[in-house]
């Protein structure tokens, strides 16, 4: 699989931060987790190291992992669908 046409690391970072900010504006607490969360919170010299790994056939990130408080559970699916995301029912059932 080629990385051509795949979102850049900067696009992943921008989208993750945008979603956290919009969630906050809607009274929902979201936090970025996983590889992207580590990347965002790392000093620039370590971000460059991460980018040089060249993993996943040129893709740096494959998804954005979020966490939230259980009290927002009912609000989160609507929040994401209103922004054009679709739910993966298998993931929802697992969690």
ABEGO torsion letter per residue (X at the ends): XBABGBBBAAAAAAAAAAAAAAAAAAGBBBBBBEAAAAAAABBAAAAAAAAAAGBGGGBABABBBBBBBAAAAAAAAAAAAAAGBBBBAAAAAAX
